[in-house]
Amino acid sequence: LATQNAPLYAIPGTPPSLHRSITGDAFAPRNPYCLEIDKVKQPPVFQVSPTHFAKTWLLDPRAPKVEKPERIQNLHNRLRRTGL
């Protein structure tokens, strides 16, 4: 992330089958940072800037406060420096 010509991060695992009903967040089984609620209920959408939205339980005021994975710490500043 935030490095030109760097390989993109791939989410491990396989996408869910579209032939089955999805319970909770479709990414939960593939997300090592998912919360228990992700497995049973879709997350709400939060506006994080005038032009960006995030669908995650981690932004809910009731969510536990967790340390961001190192991969995304200071991501906004890194993106600004590279002009992306």
C-alpha positions, 0 to 999 in steps of 0.5 A: 500500500502507498508504494508505486509498483508494489504488489497489491495485498491479496485477501487470503482464502476464497470468496463466498459462494453467491449460491448461498445466503451470506450471514454477517460480513462476507469478508469475515471468514477471510479477515484475521481481524474480524470481530465476533459480530462480523460473523452474524451481522453485516457492519454499518457504513460510516463516512470517514471523509467527505469522499470515503466510506467504510463498512466496518464494526470497528468504527462503531462507538461500541466496538473495542478499541484495537491497534491497527495492523502495522500494514495500515498504520499511517496509511493516509500520510503514506498515500498523501506523500505518494500522490495517490 
